């Protein structure tokens, strides 16, 4: 036995679909659905582009920080080299001792730079992998939606 509320709801639904006039305006309804699907795909493309831009921005910031660190190390080395050159011009005997001390106290900037570059590469790889997974998921969802729409259209 069907409750009376369900009969009333079914009657309202039937009159609603009759008023839509699918026979006359079916093409317009399909065009509207296609337009909605296009807008959702546009939004997904914009989101994907935004994620790629943010990843590139992070990469650029890390490169700028690395360049600033390298520049500060180079400036310190240049100042020390200038000081040693001044001492050598003045004829001080301690210039050679200072050069040896300078060589011993210098950190190896190449190892530091290599470790920072490796860290940066790992970060960018991880970001790219995340972005690829996100885009794959978004594309799969869009494909599923369009398949559902086509199935509804065929039925």
BELSULCOR-V380011 format. One record per backbone hydrogen bond with DSSP energy under -0.5 kcal/mol. CO is the residue of the C=O (numbers start at 1). NH is the residue of the N-H. E is the energy in kcal/mol with one decimal. If there is no record, write none. Layout:
{{CO,NH,E} {CO,NH,E}}
//
This chain:
{{3,6,-0.5} {3,7,-1.4} {4,8,-2.1} {5,9,-2.4} {6,10,-2.4} {7,11,-2.1} {8,12,-2.5} {9,13,-2.4} {10,14,-2.5} {11,15,-2.4} {12,16,-2.3} {13,17,-2.5} {14,18,-1.9} {15,19,-2.0} {16,20,-1.0} {17,21,-0.6} {18,21,-0.8} {21,24,-0.6} {21,25,-3.0} {22,26,-1.3} {25,29,-1.9} {26,30,-2.2} {27,31,-2.2} {28,32,-2.4} {29,33,-2.3} {30,34,-2.4} {31,35,-2.2} {32,36,-2.2} {33,37,-2.3} {34,38,-2.2} {35,39,-2.2} {36,40,-2.1} {37,41,-2.1} {38,42,-2.3} {39,43,-2.2} {40,44,-2.0} {41,45,-2.3} {42,46,-2.3} {43,47,-2.3} {44,48,-2.4} {45,49,-2.3} {46,50,-2.3} {47,51,-2.2} {48,52,-2.2} {49,53,-2.5} {50,54,-2.4} {51,55,-2.2} {52,56,-2.3} {53,57,-2.3} {54,58,-2.3} {55,59,-2.1} {56,60,-2.5} {57,61,-2.3} {58,62,-2.3} {59,63,-2.2} {60,64,-2.3} {61,65,-2.3} {62,66,-2.3} {63,67,-2.5} {64,68,-2.3} {65,69,-2.2} {66,70,-2.4} {67,71,-2.4} {68,72,-2.2} {69,73,-2.2} {70,74,-2.4} {71,75,-2.4} {72,76,-2.2} {73,77,-2.4} {74,78,-2.5} {75,79,-2.4} {76,80,-2.2} {77,81,-2.6} {78,82,-2.4} {79,83,-2.1} {80,84,-2.4} {81,85,-2.5} {82,86,-2.6} {83,87,-2.0} {84,88,-2.1} {85,89,-2.2} {86,90,-2.0} {87,91,-0.7} {87,92,-2.1} {92,95,-1.0} {93,96,-0.6} {94,98,-2.4} {95,99,-2.0} {96,100,-2.0} {97,101,-2.5} {98,102,-2.9} {99,103,-2.3} {100,104,-1.8} {101,105,-2.3} {102,106,-1.2} {107,109,-1.2} {108,112,-1.6} {109,113,-3.1} {110,114,-2.7} {111,115,-2.5} {112,116,-2.4} {113,117,-2.6} {114,118,-2.6} {115,119,-2.2} {116,120,-2.5} {117,121,-2.7} {118,122,-2.4} {119,123,-2.2} {120,124,-2.7} {121,125,-2.6} {122,126,-2.5} {123,127,-2.7} {124,128,-2.8} {125,129,-2.6} {126,130,-2.6} {127,131,-2.6} {128,132,-2.7} {129,133,-2.4} {130,134,-2.5} {131,135,-2.7} {132,136,-2.5} {133,137,-2.5} {134,138,-2.7} {135,139,-2.8} {136,140,-2.6} {137,141,-2.5} {138,142,-2.4} {139,143,-2.6} {140,144,-2.5} {141,145,-2.4} {142,146,-2.6} {143,147,-2.4} {144,148,-2.4} {145,149,-2.6} {146,150,-2.5} {147,151,-2.5} {148,152,-2.6} {149,153,-2.5} {150,154,-2.5} {151,155,-1.9}}
//
